[in-house]
């Protein structure tokens, strides 16, 4: 990616796994933290469509 850009590239992501991959290939990585509301939304179980209990 840096070779195509012709200058240093920084990867900005929320994803931990993507950040690890970026570091592995030599990119500068800035990992963002999720807002508290987004974290709470992830903790709630998701409902499946089309099924009724």
Secondary structure, 3 states (H helix, E strand, C coil): CHHHHCCCCEEEECCHHHHHHHHHCCCEEEECCCCHHHHHHHHCCCCCCCCCC
